[in-house]
């Protein structure tokens, strides 16, 4: 049953959330660029990002702060609902209705009154955060400005008891989700990631990993710029190395590579921990050894020293690299997929590297 309502000058039909255990879907634009705060603390400092023709500015109000990457779970829920309806020939709408229980359980949250209040706070941040971007605009000089949630309200029955919430997602977001080429399915284990940086990194890796079966590379400084994080680069790099050590990203294995010139790259490949013993690795082609461990629950490193790597050649270039992922840092343009010459971290099943390959 649909109810026609007037929102401003738009006529929107109320789309009731579909039941069932839907696959989580995410919009590629939101995965590839810095749209959210990665910290749980209140952030009011704007995000300003530019790479080539892409321009993004995200602004927040002091009362609520910028929408966080945890708040973005609501948008993942919305995208999943819209895509599910589209795939089954059900008419959807930017005006959506659901119970807090449906949203909270989908995103792996609790369902207490405290969780309900946190959900409302997240909706407030999504509504008061404003975005201006040139993405999907006919010219890089034309900007589309919107909020993640145009408006939202609590729904009550005749006796004043809560029935749920209604929210309106922006046309920019809705148009992206309705385009099958701009949506990716993500691992449900994503919702269990607790760190803002690792959540952001998973979405970025998933976006690029979906098109690169042989993996991808990102320059550390480019990642820092692309994250929109407020932390200094040294702190950011330290946290990236810790993520590589812990290997928390579902479906991907992370490595650190260092070029002969000293540029540090984060590399990843599709793969799952297999629990088999692997040899730790050493750098080749550089004068500094930067070994990295792996979590005990996934791999067990040997206690004695390090063994030389037998890796002789570099991986091939990512020829399918899209220009949007290239970066401009310090006035010098370079591609995320530039070849590297050394590997500093361990991972399963590397060709030419001592160790065992995970069973598929």
C-alpha positions in Angstrom: 0.0 0.0 0.0 1.4 3.4 -0.9 0.3 6.8 0.4 0.9 9.9 -1.7 2.4 12.8 0.2 3.6 16.2 -0.8 7.1 17.2 0.2 7.8 20.7 -0.9 7.0 20.8 -4.6 7.8 17.1 -5.0 5.2 14.4 -5.0 6.6 11.3 -3.4 5.0 7.9 -2.7 5.8 6.4 0.7 8.0 3.3 0.2 7.7 0.9 3.1 10.8 -1.1 3.9 10.9 -4.6 2.5 11.1 -7.5 5.0 13.7 -10.2 5.0 17.5 -10.5 5.3 18.6 -8.3 2.4 22.1 -8.2 1.0 23.9 -5.0 2.0 24.6 -2.7 -0.9 26.7 0.4 -1.1 26.9 3.3 -3.5 30.3 3.3 -5.3 30.7 7.1 -5.1 30.3 7.0 -1.3 32.9 4.2 -1.2 35.5 6.0 -3.3 35.6 9.5 -1.9 35.7 11.3 1.5 32.2 12.1 2.5 32.1 11.2 6.2 34.0 11.9 9.4 36.1 8.8 10.5 36.0 9.8 14.2 33.3 9.3 16.7 34.0 12.6 18.3 32.2 15.6 17.0 33.7 17.1 13.9 32.9 20.5 12.5 36.0 21.0 10.3 34.9 20.8 6.7 36.2 18.2 4.2 37.7 19.7 1.1 38.8 17.2 -1.6 39.8 17.7 -5.2 41.4 15.2 -7.6 41.2 15.9 -11.3 37.6 16.9 -12.2 36.3 15.6 -8.8 35.5 18.2 -6.2 33.9 17.6 -2.8 33.1 19.9 0.1 31.4 18.5 3.2 30.2 20.9 5.9 28.7 20.4 9.4 26.9 22.5 12.0 28.4 22.7 15.5 25.2 21.5 17.2 25.3 18.0 15.6 28.7 17.7 13.9 29.5 16.0 10.6 27.9 12.7 9.7 30.2 9.8 10.5 31.0 6.6 8.7 28.9 4.8 11.2 25.9 7.1 10.4 26.5 6.0 6.7 25.1 2.6 7.7 21.7 4.1 7.4 22.5 5.0 3.8 23.7 1.4 3.2 20.3 0.2 4.6 18.5 2.6 2.3 20.5 1.6 -0.7 19.9 -2.1 0.0 16.2 -1.5 0.2 16.0 0.5 -3.0 18.1 -2.0 -5.0 16.1 -4.9 -3.7 12.9 -3.2 -4.8 14.3 -2.3 -8.1 15.5 -5.9 -8.8 12.1 -7.3 -8.0 10.1 -4.8 -10.0 8.8 -3.0 -6.9 8.3 0.7 -7.1 10.5 2.5 -4.6 10.8 6.1 -3.6 13.0 8.6 -1.9 10.5 8.8 0.9 11.1 5.7 3.0 9.5 4.3 6.1 10.8 1.7 8.5 10.9 0.8 12.2 14.0 1.5 14.1 14.2 -2.2 14.8 14.5 -2.9 11.1 17.3 -0.4 10.5 19.2 -1.3 13.7 19.1 -5.1 13.2 20.1 -4.7 9.5 23.2 -2.7 10.5 24.2 -5.1 13.3 23.3 -2.8 16.2 21.4 -3.4 19.4 17.8 -2.6 19.8 17.7 -0.9 23.2 16.3 2.5 23.9 19.9 3.8 23.9 20.4 2.4 20.4 17.2 4.0 19.3 18.4 7.4 20.6 21.7 6.9 18.8 19.8 6.2 15.6 17.9 9.5 15.9 21.2 11.3 16.6 22.6 9.7 13.4 19.6 10.9 11.4 20.1 14.4 12.8 23.8 14.4 11.6 22.8 13.0 8.2 20.2 15.8 7.8 22.4 18.7 8.9 25.6 17.7 7.1 25.7 19.4 3.6 27.6 18.2 0.6 28.6 20.0 -2.5 30.2 17.8 -5.3 30.9 17.8 -9.0 30.5 14.0 -9.1 28.1 13.0 -11.9 27.7 16.6 -13.0 28.1 17.7 -16.7 31.0 20.0 -15.8 33.5 20.1 -13.0 32.4 23.7 -12.4 28.8 22.7 -11.7 28.2 21.5 -8.1 25.3 19.5 -6.7 24.5 20.5 -3.1 22.4 18.3 -0.8 22.1 16.7 2.6 22.2 13.0 3.1 18.7 13.1 4.5 16.4 15.9 3.3 14.1 15.5 6.3 13.0 12.8 8.7 10.3 12.4 11.4 9.0 9.9 13.9 5.7 8.2 13.0 3.1 7.7 15.8 -0.2 5.9 15.9 -3.4 7.5 17.1 -2.5 6.8 20.7 0.9 8.5 20.4 2.9 5.2 20.3 5.9 5.2 18.0 5.4 3.3 14.7 8.8 4.0 13.2 10.5 6.7 11.2 10.2 8.3 7.8 13.1 9.8 5.9 13.7 11.3 2.5 17.0 10.6 0.8 18.4 13.1 -1.7 18.0 12.8 -5.4 21.8 12.6 -6.0 22.0 9.5 -3.8 18.8 7.9 -5.1 19.9 8.3 -8.8 23.2 6.6 -8.0 21.5 3.6 -6.2 19.1 3.2 -9.1 22.0 2.8 -11.5 23.2 -0.8 -11.3 26.7 0.1 -12.4 27.1 2.4 -9.4 26.2 -0.1 -6.6 28.2 -2.9 -5.1 27.3 -5.6 -2.6 29.4 -5.5 0.5 30.3 -8.2 3.1 27.9 -8.1 6.1 31.0 -8.5 8.3 31.6 -4.8 7.4 29.2 -3.8 10.1 31.3 -5.5 12.8 34.4 -3.3 11.9 34.8 -1.0 14.9 37.4 1.5 13.6 36.5 4.4 11.4 39.7 4.1 9.4 39.2 0.4 8.7 35.6 0.9 7.8 36.6 3.6 5.3 39.5 1.4 4.0 37.2 -1.6 3.5 34.8 0.5 1.4 37.6 1.9 -0.7 39.2 -1.5 -1.2 35.9 -3.1 -2.0 35.2 -0.5 -4.6 38.5 -1.0 -6.4 38.8 -4.7 -5.6 35.6 -5.4 -7.4 37.2 -4.6 -10.7 40.8 -5.7 -10.0 41.1 -9.5 -9.4 44.8 -9.1 -9.1 44.7 -6.4 -6.5 45.5 -2.7 -6.3 48.0 -0.3 -4.8 47.5 3.1 -3.1 50.2 5.6 -2.1 50.1 6.3 1.6 50.0 10.0 1.2 47.2 9.8 -1.4 45.2 7.6 1.0 45.7 10.3 3.7 44.3 12.9 1.3 41.5 10.7 0.1 40.3 9.8 3.6 39.6 13.3 4.6 40.9 12.4 8.1 42.1 15.2 10.4 44.9 13.2 11.9 48.5 14.1 10.9 50.1 11.9 8.2 52.4 10.2 10.6 49.5 9.1 12.8 47.5 8.0 9.8 50.4 5.9 8.5 50.8 4.3 11.9 47.1 3.3 11.9 47.4 1.9 8.4 50.3 -0.3 9.4 48.3 -1.5 12.4 45.4 -2.4 10.1 47.8 -4.4 7.9 49.1 -6.2 11.0 45.6 -7.1 12.2 44.2 -7.9 8.7 40.5 -7.1 9.7 39.1 -6.5 6.3 36.7 -9.3 5.2 37.6 -10.8 1.8 40.9 -9.0 1.3 44.6 -9.3 2.4 46.7 -6.2 2.8 50.4 -5.6 2.2 52.8 -2.8 2.4 55.1 -2.2 -0.6 58.0 0.2 -0.8 59.5 1.5 -4.0 63.2 1.9 -4.5 62.7 5.6 -4.3 61.1 5.3 -0.9 57.4 5.8 -1.7 55.3 3.6 0.6 52.3 1.9 -0.9 49.4 0.0 0.6 48.5 -3.0 -1.6 45.7 -5.5 -1.3 44.5 -8.6 -3.1 41.3 -10.7 -2.8 41.7 -13.5 -0.3 40.6 -14.9 3.0 42.7 -16.0 6.0 43.3 -19.7 6.0 45.0 -20.3 9.3 48.1 -21.9 7.8 51.6 -21.1 8.9 53.3 -18.6 6.6 56.9 -17.4 6.4 57.5 -13.7 7.4 58.9 -11.6 4.5 61.8 -9.2 4.1 62.1 -6.2 1.8 64.0 -6.5 -1.4 65.5 -3.5 -3.3 65.7 -1.2 -0.2 68.1 -0.8 2.6 65.5 -1.0 5.4 63.7 -4.0 6.7 60.1 -3.3 7.8 58.6 -6.7 8.7 55.0 -6.9 9.8 53.2 -9.6 11.7 49.8 -11.0 11.3 47.1 -11.7 14.0 47.5 -14.9 15.9 43.9 -16.0 15.0 44.8 -15.9 11.3 48.5 -16.8 10.9 51.4 -17.9 13.1 54.7 -16.4 12.3 57.9 -18.3 13.1 59.9 -17.0 16.0 63.4 -17.2 14.5 64.4 -14.2 12.3 63.3 -13.6 8.8 63.8 -15.5 5.6 64.8 -14.0 2.3 62.1 -13.6 -0.3 62.5 -15.3 -3.7 60.3 -12.8 -5.4 62.1 -11.6 -8.6 59.6 -9.5 -10.5 57.0 -7.0 -9.8 53.3 -7.5 -10.4 51.9 -6.2 -13.7 50.4 -2.7 -13.9 46.8 -2.3 -13.2 45.9 -1.4 -16.8 42.2 -1.2 -15.9 42.9 1.6 -13.4 40.3 4.4 -13.7 41.4 8.0 -13.8 39.2 9.0 -10.9 41.4 7.0 -8.5 44.6 8.7 -9.7 45.9 11.5 -7.5 47.7 14.8 -7.5 50.0 15.2 -4.5 52.6 17.9 -4.2 51.9 19.1 -7.7 52.9 15.7 -9.1 50.4 13.4 -10.6 50.7 9.7 -10.2 48.5 6.6 -10.4 47.5 4.4 -7.6 48.6 1.5 -9.8 52.2 2.6 -10.3 54.6 -0.5 -10.0 56.5 -1.0 -6.8 59.7 -2.8 -6.0 59.6 -4.1 -2.5 57.1 -5.8 -0.1 57.2 -5.2 3.6 54.3 -7.2 4.9 53.3 -10.8 5.0 50.2 -12.4 3.5 49.0 -15.7 2.3 49.6 -17.3 -1.0 52.1 -14.9 -2.6 53.7 -16.2 -5.8 57.4 -16.6 -5.4 57.2 -16.0 -1.6 58.0 -18.7 0.9 54.9 -19.9 2.6 51.7 -21.8 1.9 48.8 -20.8 -0.3 45.4 -20.7 1.2 43.0 -23.4 0.0 40.2 -21.9 -2.0 
